[in-house]
Amino acid sequence: MRRMTVRLAVLTCSAVASLVLVAVAVVLWRAAEDRTMALASAQTTAVAEAVRLGADTDQLLDSVARTDLGARGLLGVRGPDGWTVGTVHAAATPTAPASAPGETVVDAPGGTAVVRTVPTEGGLVTVEAFLPDGTVWSAVRSDYVLLGLVGVTAVALAALAAAIAVRPTLGKLAALQRAVASLGHGELGDIDSAVRITGPPELARIGAGLNRVSRRVRDLVTRERAMVADLSHRMRTPLTALRLDADSIGPGPLADRIREAVATLDADLADVIRSAEKQPDRVSAACDAVQVVRTRMRFWTALADHQGRPCRLDCEVAEAHVGVDAADVAAVVDALVTNVFQHTSPTTPLEVTVVKHAGWVNLVVEDGGVGIGDTSTALRRGVSGRGSTGLGLAIARETAASCGGSIRIDRGRLGGARIHLRLSELGVQHSPSDPRACRILPRYRERDRLTDH
């Protein structure tokens, strides 16, 4: 903003100074021109007076030499018979008629001549003062240089004044910028004292509006945390009853799987309560996506075996670290696989693939069901065409977006839905020209097709 303000001040001052200086330059030029013509007229008048008094050639030569123009060879006298005293530049025939003696200005080679005609007994005598081209410019050159220095000084002072005047405003804008940045980073803190703007009323109103928005955001976040914690606590009662029922089943694989699911749900609820009651963690999240997927798929593979559902995990990489928390990756796997279990028959095949390529970690979940009809609304939070909450795909989309990734829905080789999630590999910076990691997936699909046959 400082640069813009200084530039505006310089342009404005330059425009005003240009108008003023041009007007002053024109006045100075005309004044110098008038002075030059008046000087030439005065000197021709003095020599013409000597001619009128009947001075001889020597006296005229002395009169011409005593003038400034004559001393520089710019003044002369021409007689009616063609005789001359000094230096004559104009034509031999005077422009003024003999019956109208006086002064006239005529063009001469290389300049202008001021010619005064004097009638004598022997005829018409002309006294000429020659003004070379550039005489007026020589008279105003120093004045024009001074005007230029004045203009440059005025523009520089205007730029300095603008820079000094805008400094307090820049400080207030910097305070606004810091407040907005802290709000964007989730640093709610003491919002009431975050922005204190005094000065221009516009900035004061912006600061007041930002304070209102900040307080509103803080209130909404507080209410959201309270609501999440309250709902989590309310779920503890039916969860406790479910745990007691699971304990009463007795030993066996089914009972162990139910108890493991209850324990996992209890741990998730505890994490939700803890996260709702504390400030957001500013530490950068990271995890090994391969380890998380393998851990979660052990649970889902056991459940699929119990249903008789074909379930396959294709994960050849040893590790793949992404900039997402392990709980978020696990939530994505659970959400996508849960959608398959809920919306397809028990015999529908399920396949989960993890591929690492070109700085991307690709998580692909596909099934052999009927697919997703409207893919344009499937990723919207709370929108579902099959009676569910519609949060599964929204959770996956938000998790991918948190690390600069993406999600794509299409039809897979099994015939049903294919959810392709791209997560940025930890520590890898991507640009639009980087190759897309999804290009590696057709190789795996071809390999699987050959394996099936």
C-alpha positions as a Markdown table, in Angstrom:
| # | Residue | x | y | z |
|---|---|---|---|---|
| 1 | Met | 0.0 | 0.0 | 0.0 |
| 2 | Arg | 2.9 | 2.4 | 0.7 |
| 3 | Arg | 4.1 | 1.9 | -2.9 |
| 4 | Met | 0.7 | 2.6 | -4.3 |
| 5 | Thr | 0.2 | 5.7 | -2.2 |
| 6 | Val | 3.6 | 7.1 | -3.0 |
| 7 | Arg | 3.0 | 6.4 | -6.7 |
| 8 | Leu | -0.3 | 8.1 | -6.6 |
| 9 | Ala | 1.2 | 11.1 | -4.8 |
| 10 | Val | 4.0 | 11.3 | -7.4 |
| 11 | Leu | 1.6 | 11.1 | -10.3 |
| 12 | Thr | -0.7 | 13.7 | -8.8 |
| 13 | Cys | 2.1 | 16.1 | -7.9 |
| 14 | Ser | 3.8 | 15.6 | -11.3 |
| 15 | Ala | 0.5 | 16.4 | -13.1 |
| 16 | Val | 0.0 | 19.6 | -11.1 |
| 17 | Ala | 3.6 | 20.6 | -11.3 |
| 18 | Ser | 3.7 | 20.1 | -15.1 |
| 19 | Leu | 0.7 | 22.4 | -15.5 |
| 20 | Val | 2.1 | 25.1 | -13.3 |
| 21 | Leu | 5.6 | 24.9 | -14.7 |
| 22 | Val | 4.4 | 25.0 | -18.3 |
| 23 | Ala | 2.4 | 28.1 | -17.6 |
| 24 | Val | 5.3 | 29.7 | -15.8 |
| 25 | Ala | 7.6 | 28.7 | -18.6 |
| 26 | Val | 5.4 | 30.4 | -21.2 |
| 27 | Val | 5.2 | 33.6 | -19.1 |
| 28 | Leu | 9.0 | 33.6 | -18.7 |
| 29 | Trp | 9.5 | 33.0 | -22.4 |
| 30 | Arg | 7.3 | 35.9 | -23.4 |
| 31 | Ala | 8.8 | 38.2 | -20.8 |
| 32 | Ala | 12.3 | 37.4 | -22.0 |
| 33 | Glu | 11.2 | 37.9 | -25.6 |
| 34 | Asp | 9.7 | 41.3 | -24.6 |
| 35 | Arg | 12.9 | 42.3 | -22.8 |
| 36 | Thr | 15.1 | 41.3 | -25.8 |
| 37 | Met | 13.0 | 43.3 | -28.2 |
| 38 | Ala | 12.8 | 46.3 | -25.9 |
| 39 | Leu | 16.7 | 46.2 | -25.5 |
| 40 | Ala | 17.1 | 46.0 | -29.3 |
| 41 | Ser | 14.6 | 48.9 | -29.8 |
| 42 | Ala | 16.3 | 51.1 | -27.2 |
| 43 | Gln | 19.8 | 50.6 | -28.8 |
| 44 | Thr | 18.5 | 51.3 | -32.3 |
| 45 | Thr | 16.7 | 54.4 | -31.0 |
| 46 | Ala | 20.0 | 55.7 | -29.5 |
| 47 | Val | 21.9 | 55.2 | -32.8 |
| 48 | Ala | 18.9 | 56.6 | -34.8 |
| 49 | Glu | 19.1 | 59.8 | -32.7 |
| 50 | Ala | 22.7 | 60.2 | -33.6 |
| 51 | Val | 21.8 | 59.8 | -37.3 |
| 52 | Arg | 19.0 | 62.4 | -36.9 |
| 53 | Leu | 21.5 | 64.9 | -35.4 |
| 54 | Gly | 23.7 | 64.6 | -38.5 |
| 55 | Ala | 26.6 | 62.6 | -37.1 |
| 56 | Asp | 29.3 | 61.6 | -39.6 |
| 57 | Thr | 30.6 | 58.1 | -40.2 |
| 58 | Asp | 33.2 | 58.2 | -37.4 |
| 59 | Gln | 30.6 | 59.5 | -34.9 |
| 60 | Leu | 28.1 | 56.8 | -36.0 |
| 61 | Leu | 30.8 | 54.1 | -35.6 |
| 62 | Asp | 31.5 | 55.3 | -32.1 |
| 63 | Ser | 27.7 | 55.4 | -31.3 |
| 64 | Val | 27.3 | 51.8 | -32.6 |
| 65 | Ala | 30.4 | 50.6 | -30.6 |
| 66 | Arg | 29.0 | 52.0 | -27.4 |
| 67 | Thr | 25.9 | 49.8 | -27.6 |
| 68 | Asp | 25.9 | 46.2 | -26.3 |
| 69 | Leu | 24.6 | 44.8 | -29.7 |
| 70 | Gly | 27.1 | 46.9 | -31.6 |
| 71 | Ala | 30.0 | 45.7 | -29.5 |
| 72 | Arg | 29.0 | 42.1 | -30.4 |
| 73 | Gly | 28.6 | 42.9 | -34.1 |
| 74 | Leu | 24.9 | 42.8 | -34.1 |
| 75 | Leu | 24.0 | 46.4 | -34.8 |
| 76 | Gly | 24.7 | 48.5 | -38.0 |
| 77 | Val | 23.6 | 51.5 | -40.0 |
| 78 | Arg | 22.8 | 51.5 | -43.8 |
| 79 | Gly | 22.8 | 54.7 | -45.8 |
| 80 | Pro | 20.6 | 55.6 | -48.8 |
| 81 | Asp | 23.6 | 55.2 | -51.1 |
| 82 | Gly | 24.4 | 51.7 | -49.8 |
| 83 | Trp | 27.1 | 52.7 | -47.3 |
| 84 | Thr | 27.2 | 50.8 | -44.0 |
| 85 | Val | 28.5 | 51.3 | -40.5 |
| 86 | Gly | 28.8 | 48.3 | -38.3 |
| 87 | Thr | 27.3 | 45.0 | -39.3 |
| 88 | Val | 24.0 | 44.9 | -41.3 |
| 89 | His | 22.1 | 41.6 | -41.8 |
| 90 | Ala | 18.7 | 42.6 | -43.2 |
| 91 | Ala | 17.9 | 43.3 | -46.8 |
| 92 | Ala | 19.0 | 46.6 | -48.4 |
| 93 | Thr | 15.5 | 47.8 | -49.1 |
| 94 | Pro | 13.6 | 48.8 | -46.0 |
| 95 | Thr | 10.2 | 47.4 | -45.5 |
| 96 | Ala | 8.7 | 50.6 | -44.2 |
| 97 | Pro | 7.9 | 53.3 | -46.8 |
| 98 | Ala | 9.8 | 56.6 | -46.6 |
| 99 | Ser | 6.7 | 58.5 | -45.8 |
| 100 | Ala | 6.2 | 56.5 | -42.6 |
| 101 | Pro | 9.5 | 56.3 | -40.8 |
| 102 | Gly | 9.6 | 54.1 | -37.6 |
| 103 | Glu | 10.5 | 50.7 | -36.3 |
| 104 | Thr | 9.7 | 47.3 | -37.9 |
| 105 | Val | 10.7 | 43.7 | -37.3 |
| 106 | Val | 11.8 | 41.7 | -40.3 |
| 107 | Asp | 13.2 | 38.2 | -40.8 |
| 108 | Ala | 16.8 | 37.9 | -41.6 |
| 109 | Pro | 19.0 | 34.9 | -42.4 |
| 110 | Gly | 19.7 | 33.2 | -39.1 |
| 111 | Gly | 17.5 | 35.4 | -36.9 |
| 112 | Thr | 15.3 | 38.5 | -36.6 |
| 113 | Ala | 16.2 | 42.1 | -37.3 |
| 114 | Val | 14.7 | 45.2 | -35.6 |
| 115 | Val | 14.9 | 47.9 | -38.2 |
| 116 | Arg | 14.4 | 51.6 | -37.5 |
| 117 | Thr | 14.2 | 54.0 | -40.5 |
| 118 | Val | 15.4 | 57.6 | -40.1 |
| 119 | Pro | 14.6 | 60.2 | -42.8 |
| 120 | Thr | 17.6 | 62.5 | -43.6 |
| 121 | Glu | 18.4 | 65.2 | -46.2 |
| 122 | Gly | 20.2 | 62.6 | -48.3 |
| 123 | Gly | 17.5 | 60.0 | -48.1 |
| 124 | Leu | 16.3 | 57.2 | -45.8 |
| 125 | Val | 18.8 | 55.7 | -43.3 |
| 126 | Thr | 18.1 | 52.4 | -41.6 |
| 127 | Val | 19.4 | 51.4 | -38.2 |
| 128 | Glu | 19.3 | 47.6 | -37.7 |
| 129 | Ala | 19.7 | 45.5 | -34.5 |
| 130 | Phe | 20.1 | 41.8 | -35.3 |
| 131 | Leu | 18.8 | 39.1 | -32.9 |
| 132 | Pro | 20.2 | 35.7 | -33.7 |
| 133 | Asp | 18.1 | 32.5 | -33.3 |
| 134 | Gly | 18.4 | 31.3 | -29.7 |
| 135 | Thr | 18.7 | 34.8 | -28.2 |
| 136 | Val | 15.5 | 34.3 | -26.2 |
| 137 | Trp | 16.5 | 30.8 | -25.2 |
| 138 | Ser | 19.8 | 32.0 | -23.8 |
| 139 | Ala | 18.0 | 34.5 | -21.7 |
| 140 | Val | 15.6 | 31.9 | -20.1 |
| 141 | Arg | 17.8 | 28.8 | -20.0 |
| 142 | Ser | 18.9 | 29.3 | -16.4 |
| 143 | Asp | 15.3 | 30.1 | -15.4 |
| 144 | Tyr | 14.1 | 26.8 | -17.0 |
| 145 | Val | 16.8 | 24.8 | -15.2 |
| 146 | Leu | 15.7 | 26.4 | -11.9 |
| 147 | Leu | 12.0 | 25.5 | -12.7 |
| 148 | Gly | 13.0 | 21.9 | -13.4 |
| 149 | Leu | 14.8 | 21.6 | -10.1 |
| 150 | Val | 11.8 | 23.1 | -8.3 |
| 151 | Gly | 9.5 | 20.6 | -10.0 |
| 152 | Val | 11.7 | 17.6 | -9.2 |
| 153 | Thr | 12.0 | 18.8 | -5.6 |
| 154 | Ala | 8.3 | 19.2 | -5.3 |
| 155 | Val | 7.6 | 15.7 | -6.6 |
| 156 | Ala | 10.2 | 14.3 | -4.2 |
| 157 | Leu | 8.8 | 16.1 | -1.2 |
| 158 | Ala | 5.3 | 14.9 | -2.2 |
| 159 | Ala | 6.5 | 11.3 | -2.3 |
| 160 | Leu | 8.2 | 11.7 | 1.1 |
| 161 | Ala | 5.1 | 13.3 | 2.6 |
| 162 | Ala | 2.9 | 10.5 | 1.3 |
| 163 | Ala | 5.3 | 7.8 | 2.7 |
| 164 | Ile | 5.3 | 9.5 | 6.1 |
| 165 | Ala | 1.5 | 10.2 | 6.1 |
| 166 | Val | 0.6 | 6.6 | 5.2 |
| 167 | Arg | 2.9 | 5.0 | 7.9 |
| 168 | Pro | 0.3 | 5.1 | 10.7 |
| 169 | Thr | -2.3 | 3.6 | 8.4 |
| 170 | Leu | 0.1 | 0.8 | 7.4 |
| 171 | Gly | 0.6 | 0.0 | 11.0 |
| 172 | Lys | -3.1 | -0.3 | 11.6 |
| 173 | Leu | -3.5 | -2.4 | 8.4 |
| 174 | Ala | -0.7 | -4.7 | 9.6 |
| 175 | Ala | -2.6 | -5.2 | 12.9 |
| 176 | Leu | -5.7 | -6.1 | 10.9 |
| 177 | Gln | -3.7 | -8.5 | 8.8 |
| 178 | Arg | -2.2 | -10.2 | 11.9 |
| 179 | Ala | -5.7 | -10.5 | 13.4 |
| 180 | Val | -7.2 | -12.0 | 10.2 |
| 181 | Ala | -4.2 | -14.4 | 9.9 |
| 182 | Ser | -4.6 | -15.6 | 13.5 |
| 183 | Leu | -8.3 | -16.1 | 13.0 |
| 184 | Gly | -7.6 | -18.1 | 9.8 |
| 185 | His | -5.1 | -20.3 | 11.6 |
| 186 | Gly | -7.6 | -21.0 | 14.4 |
| 187 | Glu | -6.0 | -18.9 | 17.1 |
| 188 | Leu | -9.2 | -17.6 | 18.7 |
| 189 | Gly | -7.8 | -16.6 | 22.1 |
| 190 | Asp | -8.9 | -13.3 | 23.5 |
| 191 | Ile | -10.8 | -12.0 | 20.4 |
| 192 | Asp | -12.0 | -8.9 | 22.2 |
| 193 | Ser | -8.5 | -7.5 | 22.5 |
| 194 | Ala | -7.2 | -8.8 | 19.1 |
| 195 | Val | -7.8 | -5.7 | 17.1 |
| 196 | Arg | -7.8 | -2.1 | 18.4 |
| 197 | Ile | -8.0 | 0.3 | 15.5 |
| 198 | Thr | -8.1 | 4.1 | 15.9 |
| 199 | Gly | -7.7 | 6.6 | 13.2 |
| 200 | Pro | -9.5 | 6.7 | 9.9 |
| 201 | Pro | -13.2 | 5.8 | 10.4 |
| 202 | Glu | -13.1 | 3.2 | 7.6 |
| 203 | Leu | -10.3 | 1.2 | 9.3 |
| 204 | Ala | -12.0 | 1.5 | 12.6 |
| 205 | Arg | -15.2 | 0.1 | 11.2 |
| 206 | Ile | -13.2 | -2.8 | 9.6 |
| 207 | Gly | -11.6 | -3.5 | 12.9 |
| 208 | Ala | -14.9 | -3.5 | 14.7 |
| 209 | Gly | -16.5 | -5.8 | 12.1 |
| 210 | Leu | -13.5 | -8.2 | 12.4 |
| 211 | Asn | -14.0 | -8.3 | 16.1 |
| 212 | Arg | -17.6 | -9.1 | 15.7 |
| 213 | Val | -16.8 | -11.9 | 13.2 |
| 214 | Ser | -14.1 | -13.2 | 15.5 |
| 215 | Arg | -16.4 | -13.3 | 18.5 |
| 216 | Arg | -19.1 | -15.0 | 16.5 |
| 217 | Val | -16.6 | -17.7 | 15.3 |
| 218 | Arg | -15.4 | -18.2 | 18.8 |
| 219 | Asp | -18.9 | -18.7 | 20.1 |
| 220 | Leu | -19.8 | -21.1 | 17.3 |
| 221 | Val | -16.7 | -23.2 | 17.9 |
| 222 | Thr | -17.4 | -23.2 | 21.6 |
| 223 | Arg | -20.9 | -24.4 | 21.1 |
| 224 | Glu | -19.8 | -27.0 | 18.6 |
| 225 | Arg | -17.3 | -28.4 | 21.0 |
| 226 | Ala | -19.9 | -28.5 | 23.7 |
| 227 | Met | -22.4 | -30.2 | 21.5 |
| 228 | Val | -19.8 | -32.8 | 20.4 |
| 229 | Ala | -18.8 | -33.5 | 23.9 |
| 230 | Asp | -22.4 | -33.7 | 25.1 |
| 231 | Leu | -23.3 | -36.2 | 22.3 |
| 232 | Ser | -20.3 | -38.3 | 23.0 |
| 233 | His | -21.1 | -38.5 | 26.6 |
| 234 | Arg | -24.7 | -39.5 | 25.8 |
| 235 | Met | -23.5 | -42.3 | 23.7 |
| 236 | Arg | -21.5 | -43.7 | 26.6 |
| 237 | Thr | -24.7 | -45.2 | 28.2 |
| 238 | Pro | -25.8 | -47.4 | 25.2 |
| 239 | Leu | -22.1 | -48.2 | 24.6 |
| 240 | Thr | -21.7 | -49.5 | 28.2 |
| 241 | Ala | -24.8 | -51.6 | 27.8 |
| 242 | Leu | -23.5 | -53.0 | 24.5 |
| 243 | Arg | -20.2 | -53.9 | 26.2 |
| 244 | Leu | -22.0 | -55.8 | 29.0 |
| 245 | Asp | -24.0 | -57.7 | 26.4 |
| 246 | Ala | -20.8 | -58.5 | 24.5 |
| 247 | Asp | -19.2 | -59.8 | 27.7 |
| 248 | Ser | -22.3 | -62.0 | 28.3 |
| 249 | Ile | -21.9 | -63.8 | 25.0 |
| 250 | Gly | -19.0 | -65.9 | 26.1 |
| 251 | Pro | -15.8 | -66.9 | 24.3 |
| 252 | Gly | -15.5 | -67.3 | 20.6 |
| 253 | Pro | -14.4 | -65.5 | 17.4 |
| 254 | Leu | -17.8 | -63.6 | 17.1 |
| 255 | Ala | -17.7 | -62.4 | 20.7 |
| 256 | Asp | -14.0 | -61.3 | 20.3 |
| 257 | Arg | -14.8 | -59.4 | 17.2 |
| 258 | Ile | -17.8 | -57.6 | 18.9 |
| 259 | Arg | -15.7 | -56.8 | 22.0 |
| 260 | Glu | -12.9 | -55.4 | 19.7 |
| 261 | Ala | -15.5 | -53.3 | 17.9 |
| 262 | Val | -16.9 | -52.0 | 21.1 |
| 263 | Ala | -13.4 | -51.2 | 22.5 |
| 264 | Thr | -12.5 | -49.3 | 19.3 |
| 265 | Leu | -15.8 | -47.3 | 19.5 |
| 266 | Asp | -15.1 | -46.5 | 23.1 |
| 267 | Ala | -11.6 | -45.3 | 22.3 |
| 268 | Asp | -12.9 | -43.2 | 19.4 |
| 269 | Leu | -15.5 | -41.6 | 21.7 |
| 270 | Ala | -12.8 | -40.8 | 24.2 |
| 271 | Asp | -10.7 | -39.1 | 21.5 |
| 272 | Val | -13.7 | -37.1 | 20.4 |
| 273 | Ile | -14.4 | -35.9 | 24.0 |
| 274 | Arg | -10.7 | -35.0 | 24.5 |
| 275 | Ser | -10.4 | -33.1 | 21.2 |
| 276 | Ala | -13.7 | -31.2 | 21.9 |
| 277 | Glu | -12.5 | -30.0 | 25.4 |
| 278 | Lys | -9.1 | -28.6 | 24.3 |
| 279 | Gln | -7.7 | -26.2 | 21.8 |
| 280 | Pro | -6.7 | -27.5 | 18.4 |
| 281 | Asp | -3.3 | -29.0 | 18.3 |
| 282 | Arg | -1.0 | -26.9 | 16.1 |
| 283 | Val | 1.6 | -29.7 | 15.6 |
| 284 | Ser | 1.7 | -30.9 | 12.0 |
| 285 | Ala | -0.1 | -34.3 | 11.6 |
| 286 | Ala | 1.7 | -37.2 | 10.0 |
| 287 | Cys | 1.4 | -41.0 | 9.9 |
| 288 | Asp | 2.2 | -44.1 | 7.9 |
| 289 | Ala | -0.8 | -44.7 | 5.8 |
| 290 | Val | 0.2 | -48.3 | 4.9 |
| 291 | Gln | 0.3 | -49.3 | 8.6 |
| 292 | Val | -3.0 | -47.6 | 9.3 |
| 293 | Val | -4.7 | -49.3 | 6.3 |
| 294 | Arg | -3.3 | -52.7 | 7.2 |
| 295 | Thr | -4.5 | -52.3 | 10.8 |
| 296 | Arg | -8.0 | -51.3 | 9.9 |
| 297 | Met | -8.3 | -53.9 | 7.1 |
| 298 | Arg | -7.5 | -56.7 | 9.6 |
| 299 | Phe | -10.8 | -55.9 | 11.3 |
| 300 | Trp | -12.8 | -55.5 | 8.1 |
| 301 | Thr | -11.3 | -58.6 | 6.5 |
| 302 | Ala | -12.4 | -60.7 | 9.5 |
| 303 | Leu | -15.9 | -59.2 | 9.3 |
| 304 | Ala | -16.0 | -59.9 | 5.5 |
| 305 | Asp | -14.9 | -63.5 | 6.1 |
| 306 | His | -17.8 | -63.9 | 8.5 |
| 307 | Gln | -20.2 | -62.6 | 5.9 |
| 308 | Gly | -18.7 | -64.7 | 3.1 |
| 309 | Arg | -17.7 | -61.5 | 1.2 |
| 310 | Pro | -14.6 | -61.6 | -1.0 |
| 311 | Cys | -12.2 | -59.0 | 0.4 |
| 312 | Arg | -8.7 | -58.3 | -0.8 |
| 313 | Leu | -6.0 | -55.8 | 0.3 |
| 314 | Asp | -3.4 | -54.9 | -2.3 |
| 315 | Cys | -0.6 | -53.1 | -0.6 |
| 316 | Glu | 2.9 | -53.8 | -1.9 |
| 317 | Val | 4.7 | -50.8 | -0.5 |
| 318 | Ala | 6.3 | -51.1 | 2.9 |
| 319 | Glu | 5.5 | -47.6 | 4.2 |
| 320 | Ala | 3.9 | -44.4 | 2.9 |
| 321 | His | 4.0 | -41.4 | 5.2 |
| 322 | Val | 1.4 | -38.7 | 4.5 |
| 323 | Gly | 0.6 | -35.4 | 6.2 |
| 324 | Val | -2.6 | -36.6 | 7.8 |
| 325 | Asp | -3.2 | -37.8 | 11.3 |
| 326 | Ala | -3.5 | -41.6 | 11.7 |
| 327 | Ala | -7.0 | -41.2 | 13.2 |
| 328 | Asp | -8.1 | -39.3 | 10.1 |
| 329 | Val | -6.8 | -42.0 | 7.8 |
| 330 | Ala | -8.4 | -44.7 | 9.8 |
| 331 | Ala | -11.7 | -42.8 | 9.8 |
| 332 | Val | -11.5 | -42.5 | 6.0 |
| 333 | Val | -10.9 | -46.3 | 5.6 |
| 334 | Asp | -13.7 | -47.1 | 8.0 |
| 335 | Ala | -16.1 | -44.7 | 6.3 |
| 336 | Leu | -15.4 | -46.0 | 2.8 |
| 337 | Val | -15.5 | -49.7 | 3.7 |
| 338 | Thr | -18.6 | -49.2 | 5.9 |
| 339 | Asn | -20.4 | -47.8 | 2.8 |
| 340 | Val | -19.6 | -51.0 | 1.0 |
| 341 | Phe | -20.9 | -53.2 | 3.9 |
| 342 | Gln | -24.0 | -51.1 | 4.3 |
| 343 | His | -25.1 | -50.6 | 0.7 |
| 344 | Thr | -24.1 | -53.9 | -1.0 |
| 345 | Ser | -25.1 | -57.5 | -0.5 |
| 346 | Pro | -22.9 | -59.8 | 1.7 |
| 347 | Thr | -21.5 | -61.6 | -1.3 |
| 348 | Thr | -20.4 | -58.4 | -3.1 |
| 349 | Pro | -16.5 | -58.3 | -3.6 |
| 350 | Leu | -14.4 | -55.6 | -2.0 |
| 351 | Glu | -10.9 | -54.5 | -2.9 |
| 352 | Val | -8.6 | -52.0 | -1.2 |
| 353 | Thr | -5.4 | -50.9 | -2.9 |
| 354 | Val | -2.6 | -48.6 | -1.7 |
| 355 | Val | -0.1 | -47.3 | -4.3 |
| 356 | Lys | 2.7 | -44.8 | -3.9 |
| 357 | His | 3.9 | -43.0 | -7.0 |
| 358 | Ala | 5.2 | -39.5 | -8.0 |
| 359 | Gly | 4.9 | -38.1 | -4.5 |
| 360 | Trp | 1.3 | -39.2 | -4.0 |
| 361 | Val | -0.2 | -42.0 | -1.9 |
| 362 | Asn | -3.3 | -43.5 | -3.6 |
| 363 | Leu | -5.9 | -45.2 | -1.6 |
| 364 | Val | -8.5 | -47.0 | -3.8 |
| 365 | Val | -11.6 | -48.7 | -2.5 |
| 366 | Glu | -13.8 | -50.4 | -5.1 |
| 367 | Asp | -16.7 | -53.0 | -4.9 |
| 368 | Gly | -18.8 | -55.1 | -7.2 |
| 369 | Gly | -22.1 | -53.4 | -6.4 |
| 370 | Val | -24.3 | -51.2 | -8.5 |
| 371 | Gly | -22.1 | -48.1 | -8.1 |
| 372 | Ile | -23.0 | -44.5 | -7.3 |
| 373 | Gly | -25.7 | -43.0 | -9.4 |
| 374 | Asp | -25.2 | -39.2 | -8.9 |
| 375 | Thr | -21.5 | -38.6 | -8.4 |
| 376 | Ser | -22.0 | -34.8 | -8.5 |
| 377 | Thr | -23.8 | -34.7 | -5.1 |
| 378 | Ala | -22.2 | -37.8 | -3.5 |
| 379 | Leu | -19.3 | -35.7 | -2.0 |
| 380 | Arg | -21.6 | -33.2 | -0.3 |
| 381 | Arg | -21.8 | -33.4 | 3.4 |
| 382 | Gly | -25.2 | -34.8 | 4.6 |
| 383 | Val | -26.4 | -35.7 | 1.1 |
| 384 | Ser | -27.2 | -39.4 | 0.5 |
| 385 | Gly | -29.5 | -41.2 | -1.9 |
| 386 | Arg | -29.7 | -44.4 | 0.2 |
| 387 | Gly | -30.9 | -43.3 | 3.6 |
| 388 | Ser | -27.5 | -42.9 | 5.3 |
| 389 | Thr | -26.0 | -39.8 | 6.8 |
| 390 | Gly | -24.0 | -38.9 | 3.7 |
| 391 | Leu | -20.9 | -38.2 | 5.8 |
| 392 | Gly | -18.5 | -41.0 | 4.6 |
| 393 | Leu | -17.5 | -39.5 | 1.3 |
| 394 | Ala | -17.5 | -36.0 | 2.7 |
| 395 | Ile | -15.0 | -37.1 | 5.4 |
| 396 | Ala | -12.8 | -38.7 | 2.7 |
| 397 | Arg | -12.9 | -35.5 | 0.6 |
| 398 | Glu | -12.0 | -33.2 | 3.6 |
| 399 | Thr | -9.2 | -35.5 | 4.6 |
| 400 | Ala | -7.7 | -35.4 | 1.1 |
| 401 | Ala | -8.1 | -31.7 | 0.8 |
| 402 | Ser | -6.3 | -31.1 | 4.2 |
| 403 | Cys | -3.0 | -32.3 | 2.6 |
| 404 | Gly | -3.5 | -31.0 | -0.9 |
| 405 | Gly | -5.0 | -34.2 | -2.3 |
| 406 | Ser | -8.2 | -35.0 | -4.1 |
| 407 | Ile | -10.9 | -37.6 | -4.4 |
| 408 | Arg | -12.5 | -39.1 | -7.6 |
| 409 | Ile | -15.5 | -41.3 | -8.0 |
| 410 | Asp | -16.0 | -43.6 | -11.0 |
| 411 | Arg | -16.9 | -47.2 | -11.9 |
| 412 | Gly | -14.2 | -49.8 | -11.1 |
| 413 | Arg | -13.2 | -53.0 | -12.8 |
| 414 | Leu | -15.4 | -55.0 | -10.3 |
| 415 | Gly | -18.5 | -53.3 | -11.8 |
| 416 | Gly | -19.4 | -51.1 | -8.8 |
| 417 | Ala | -18.2 | -47.9 | -7.3 |
| 418 | Arg | -14.5 | -47.0 | -7.3 |
| 419 | Ile | -13.3 | -44.3 | -4.8 |
| 420 | His | -9.8 | -43.0 | -5.6 |
| 421 | Leu | -8.3 | -40.9 | -2.8 |
| 422 | Arg | -5.0 | -39.1 | -3.4 |
| 423 | Leu | -3.0 | -38.0 | -0.3 |
| 424 | Ser | 0.2 | -36.0 | -0.6 |
| 425 | Glu | 3.3 | -37.8 | 0.5 |
| 426 | Leu | 4.9 | -36.2 | 3.5 |
| 427 | Gly | 7.6 | -33.6 | 2.7 |
| 428 | Val | 6.8 | -33.5 | -1.1 |
| 429 | Gln | 5.9 | -30.3 | -2.7 |
| 430 | His | 3.6 | -30.5 | -5.8 |
| 431 | Ser | 3.1 | -28.2 | -8.7 |
| 432 | Pro | 0.5 | -28.3 | -11.5 |
| 433 | Ser | 3.1 | -29.8 | -13.9 |
| 434 | Asp | 3.8 | -32.8 | -11.7 |
| 435 | Pro | 2.5 | -36.1 | -13.1 |
| 436 | Arg | -0.7 | -37.4 | -11.6 |
| 437 | Ala | -0.3 | -40.4 | -9.4 |
| 438 | Cys | -3.5 | -42.0 | -10.7 |
| 439 | Arg | -1.8 | -42.9 | -13.9 |
| 440 | Ile | 0.0 | -45.7 | -12.2 |
| 441 | Leu | -3.3 | -47.4 | -11.3 |
| 442 | Pro | -4.1 | -48.9 | -14.8 |
| 443 | Arg | -1.0 | -51.1 | -14.4 |
| 444 | Tyr | -2.4 | -52.6 | -11.3 |
| 445 | Arg | -5.8 | -53.1 | -12.8 |
| 446 | Glu | -4.2 | -54.9 | -15.8 |
| 447 | Arg | -2.2 | -57.1 | -13.4 |
| 448 | Asp | -5.3 | -58.0 | -11.4 |
| 449 | Arg | -7.2 | -58.8 | -14.6 |
| 450 | Leu | -4.5 | -61.3 | -15.6 |
| 451 | Thr | -4.5 | -62.8 | -12.1 |
| 452 | Asp | -8.2 | -63.4 | -12.2 |
| 453 | His | -8.0 | -65.2 | -15.5 |
